[in-house]
Amino acid sequence: MLNIKQWSPEDRPREKMLLKGASALSDAELIGILIHSGSAELTAVELGRHILQSSKNNLHELGRLSINDLMKFKGIGEAKAITILAALELGRRRREADSEEKPKIVSSVDAYKLIREHLVDLSHEEFWVMLLNRANQVTRKYQISQGGVAGTVADPKIVFKTALDGLASGIIVAHNHPSGNLSPSHADIELTKKLREAGKLLEIQVLDHLIVAGSKYYSFADEGLI
């Protein structure tokens, strides 16, 4: 097996980027640059290709992996796993920033379409908040908490600190049910009530609470519960 340093210069990912630009590199080569080195058996590029194949060569699938998932690959430690996920997160944020017009929420479907990429297919629960301006345009999305299969704890203080820091006029919160059950739990209902009352005091309207379960969702607003 040849070490990357033994490859011809035009085939080494860093030199290739210098000569031909980033667009000339494959996804595996870009990951190879990120992780810098491979394992005893695989070069960095080959390791990148192996990681991609495990995600069906789909970057969206790769983005759903956790740090621990990536560390299961021989040659990927915590630092390399963090580097890969940080690069994917920057790419996601760039896509959002490239949008000339901020997405506007006029229905629960609009909110679901914006949040589903973060919550669909997760094996654990996460709680997110979307910040909206006075025109009901989403300005940012934030993960508030991450839990296990059975639930996650969302602190209203953290939710509204995030909203106040972002100068939001309104918020939409969302979390997922890995079980696929769309029905809100008692804890979900009580949390929604607390958020709604706190929002009134702070003059930040809680517009909806979504529960995402697979490709379906439940809207508290649509059900008249908010």
C-alpha positions as CSV (number, residue, x, y, z in Angstrom):
1,M,0.0,0.0,0.0
2,L,1.3,3.4,-0.9
3,N,1.4,6.2,1.6
4,I,-0.2,9.4,0.4
5,K,3.3,11.0,0.3
6,Q,4.3,8.4,-2.2
7,W,1.4,9.4,-4.6
8,S,2.2,11.6,-7.6
9,P,1.7,15.3,-6.6
10,E,-1.4,15.7,-8.8
11,D,-3.1,12.8,-6.9
12,R,-2.4,14.1,-3.4
13,P,-5.6,15.9,-2.1
14,R,-3.8,19.0,-0.8
15,E,-1.6,19.4,-3.9
16,K,-4.6,18.6,-6.1
17,M,-6.6,21.4,-4.4
18,L,-3.7,23.9,-5.0
19,L,-3.4,22.9,-8.6
20,K,-7.0,22.4,-9.6
21,G,-9.2,24.0,-6.9
22,A,-11.5,22.4,-4.3
23,S,-14.2,21.5,-6.8
24,A,-11.8,19.0,-8.4
25,L,-11.7,16.9,-5.3
26,S,-14.0,14.0,-4.5
27,D,-15.9,13.9,-1.2
28,A,-13.5,11.2,0.1
29,E,-10.5,13.5,-0.8
30,L,-12.0,16.4,1.1
31,I,-12.6,14.2,4.1
32,G,-9.0,13.0,3.8
33,I,-7.8,16.6,4.0
34,L,-9.9,17.1,7.1
35,I,-8.7,14.1,9.0
36,H,-5.1,14.5,7.8
37,S,-4.0,10.9,8.4
38,G,-5.5,7.5,8.1
39,S,-4.9,4.2,9.9
40,A,-2.2,1.6,9.5
41,E,-4.2,-0.1,6.8
42,L,-5.8,2.8,5.1
43,T,-4.7,6.2,3.8
44,A,-6.7,9.3,4.9
45,V,-8.5,9.3,1.5
46,E,-9.3,5.6,1.7
47,L,-10.6,6.0,5.2
48,G,-12.7,8.9,4.0
49,R,-14.1,6.7,1.3
50,H,-14.9,4.0,3.8
51,I,-16.8,6.4,6.0
52,L,-18.8,7.7,3.1
53,Q,-19.7,4.2,1.9
54,S,-21.1,3.4,5.4
55,S,-23.4,6.5,4.9
56,K,-24.4,5.3,1.4
57,N,-22.2,8.0,-0.1
58,N,-24.8,10.5,1.1
59,L,-23.5,13.6,2.9
60,H,-26.9,14.2,4.6
61,E,-26.6,10.7,6.1
62,L,-23.0,11.4,7.1
63,G,-24.2,14.6,8.9
64,R,-26.6,12.5,11.0
65,L,-23.7,10.5,12.6
66,S,-22.6,11.4,16.1
67,I,-19.0,11.9,17.3
68,N,-19.2,8.4,18.9
69,D,-20.5,6.9,15.6
70,L,-17.5,8.3,13.7
71,M,-15.1,7.1,16.4
72,K,-16.1,3.5,15.6
73,F,-14.0,3.7,12.5
74,K,-10.4,2.7,13.1
75,G,-8.2,5.7,12.6
76,I,-10.9,8.2,13.7
77,G,-10.4,9.7,17.2
78,E,-12.4,12.3,18.9
79,A,-10.5,15.2,17.3
80,K,-11.0,13.9,13.8
81,A,-14.7,13.1,14.4
82,I,-15.2,16.7,15.7
83,T,-13.4,18.1,12.6
84,I,-15.7,16.2,10.2
85,L,-18.9,17.2,11.9
86,A,-17.7,20.8,12.3
87,A,-17.1,21.0,8.5
88,L,-20.5,19.5,7.7
89,E,-22.2,22.0,10.1
90,L,-20.4,24.9,8.4
91,G,-21.7,23.7,5.1
92,R,-25.2,23.6,6.4
93,R,-25.0,27.1,7.8
94,R,-23.6,28.3,4.5
95,R,-26.6,27.0,2.7
96,E,-28.9,28.9,5.1
97,A,-26.8,32.1,4.8
98,D,-26.9,31.8,1.0
99,S,-30.6,32.1,1.0
100,E,-31.4,35.7,-0.1
101,E,-34.7,35.8,1.7
102,K,-35.3,34.3,5.1
103,P,-38.0,31.5,5.0
104,K,-41.4,32.7,6.2
105,I,-43.7,30.6,8.3
106,V,-47.4,30.8,7.4
107,S,-48.4,27.2,8.5
108,S,-47.2,24.3,10.5
109,V,-46.1,22.6,7.2
110,D,-43.6,25.4,6.6
111,A,-42.2,25.0,10.1
112,Y,-42.0,21.2,9.7
113,K,-40.1,21.5,6.4
114,L,-37.5,23.8,8.1
115,I,-36.9,21.6,11.1
116,R,-37.3,18.1,9.8
117,E,-33.7,17.8,8.5
118,H,-32.5,18.1,12.1
119,L,-35.0,15.7,13.7
120,V,-35.9,13.0,11.1
121,D,-34.3,9.6,11.6
122,L,-32.7,10.3,14.9
123,S,-32.5,7.5,17.4
124,H,-32.5,9.9,20.4
125,E,-34.7,13.0,21.3
126,E,-33.6,16.5,20.6
127,F,-35.3,19.8,21.4
128,W,-35.0,22.8,19.0
129,V,-36.2,26.3,18.8
130,M,-36.7,28.5,15.7
131,L,-36.4,32.3,16.1
132,L,-38.8,34.4,14.1
133,N,-38.9,38.2,13.4
134,R,-42.0,40.3,13.2
135,A,-42.6,39.2,9.6
136,N,-42.7,35.6,10.8
137,Q,-39.4,34.9,9.0
138,V,-37.0,32.4,10.6
139,T,-33.8,34.1,11.5
140,R,-32.0,31.2,13.3
141,K,-32.4,27.6,14.5
142,Y,-30.9,26.3,17.7
143,Q,-30.6,22.9,19.4
144,I,-31.6,23.4,23.1
145,S,-31.1,19.9,24.4
146,Q,-30.3,16.4,23.5
147,G,-31.5,13.3,25.4
148,G,-32.0,9.6,25.1
149,V,-34.5,7.4,23.4
150,A,-37.2,8.1,26.0
151,G,-37.0,11.9,26.3
152,T,-35.0,15.1,26.7
153,V,-35.3,18.0,29.1
154,A,-35.9,21.4,27.7
155,D,-35.4,24.3,30.2
156,P,-37.8,27.2,29.4
157,K,-35.1,29.6,30.7
158,I,-32.6,28.4,28.1
159,V,-35.3,28.6,25.4
160,F,-36.1,32.2,26.2
161,K,-32.5,33.3,26.8
162,T,-31.8,32.1,23.3
163,A,-34.8,34.0,22.0
164,L,-33.9,37.2,23.8
165,D,-30.3,37.0,22.7
166,G,-31.5,36.6,19.1
167,L,-34.0,39.5,19.5
168,A,-36.8,37.2,18.4
169,S,-40.4,38.4,18.2
170,G,-41.7,34.9,18.2
171,I,-40.6,31.3,18.5
172,I,-41.5,27.8,17.3
173,V,-40.2,24.9,19.3
174,A,-39.9,21.3,18.1
175,H,-38.7,17.9,19.3
176,N,-38.8,14.4,18.0
177,H,-40.2,11.1,19.2
178,P,-37.9,8.3,18.0
179,S,-40.7,5.8,18.8
180,G,-42.8,7.1,16.0
181,N,-45.6,8.0,18.3
182,L,-47.1,11.4,17.4
183,S,-49.2,11.8,20.6
184,P,-47.9,14.5,23.0
185,S,-47.0,13.3,26.4
186,H,-48.2,14.9,29.6
187,A,-44.7,16.5,30.0
188,D,-45.0,17.9,26.4
189,I,-48.3,19.5,27.2
190,E,-47.1,21.0,30.5
191,L,-44.0,22.3,28.9
192,T,-46.0,24.0,26.1
193,K,-48.2,25.7,28.7
194,K,-45.1,27.0,30.6
195,L,-43.6,28.3,27.4
196,R,-46.8,30.0,26.3
197,E,-47.2,31.8,29.7
198,A,-43.6,32.8,29.8
199,G,-43.8,34.1,26.3
200,K,-46.7,36.4,27.2
201,L,-44.6,38.0,30.0
202,L,-41.6,38.5,27.8
203,E,-43.7,39.6,24.7
204,I,-42.3,36.7,22.7
205,Q,-45.1,34.8,21.1
206,V,-44.9,31.0,21.1
207,L,-46.4,30.2,17.7
208,D,-46.3,26.4,17.7
209,H,-44.8,23.3,19.2
210,L,-44.1,20.5,16.7
211,I,-43.5,16.8,17.5
212,V,-41.7,15.1,14.7
213,A,-42.0,11.3,14.3
214,G,-40.5,10.0,11.1
215,S,-42.0,11.7,8.1
216,K,-45.0,12.9,10.1
217,Y,-45.6,15.6,12.6
218,Y,-48.0,16.9,15.3
219,S,-48.7,20.6,15.6
220,F,-50.0,22.0,18.9
221,A,-51.2,25.1,17.0
222,D,-53.2,23.0,14.5
223,E,-54.8,21.1,17.4
224,G,-55.7,24.4,19.2
225,L,-53.5,23.6,22.1
226,I,-51.4,26.8,22.0
